[in-house]
């Protein structure tokens, strides 16, 4: 099986980022929330889809 260089780079970058926080998910999540606060223009929000109604028999 061939290795995809883009996938390998993505995995390497993800691992390096997680290593900065000793793979602590709470610390990673806190850092991501902080980044969201610093750069709100980078967030994307979509309008909610209308709810689906269940059909009753």
N, C-alpha and C positions, 0 to 999 in steps of 0.2 A: 504494500500500500504506500502510495506517495504521501509525503508530508506537504501540507499547504503552508507556504511561508507566512501568509497573512494570519492564519490560525495560530501558528507557532509564535509569532510576534505578539498577538493578542494575549495568549496564555502567559508569555514571559512578562508582559507589562502588568497583567492582573496579579501575577505572583509577586512581582516587585512591589506593587502597591500594597498588597496584603502584608508583606513582610515588614513594611514600615510600622505596622500596628500589631506586630507579633500574631497575625492572623486572628485578632480579636474582633469579632463581628460587631460588637457594640461600639468599639472605637472607630471602625470603618464607617458604620452608619452615622455616627456623630460627625465625622469628617465630611461625609457627603452632604449632611444637612447644613453644615457650615458653608460648604461650597455653594449650595443652593441660595443661602442668604446673601453671600457675596456677589453672586451673579444671577439675579432673578431673570435677566433678559435671556438667559440660555434655557430656561424652562419652557416646556411645551405643554399646553393644556388643550384638551379637546372638549367640545360640548358633549354632555352625557347623552347616550343613546336612549331613546324612549324605552321604557320597560316593556317586556313581552307579557302578554296576557295568556294565562293558561286557558286552553279550551276545555269547557266542561261538557260532559256527555249527557 
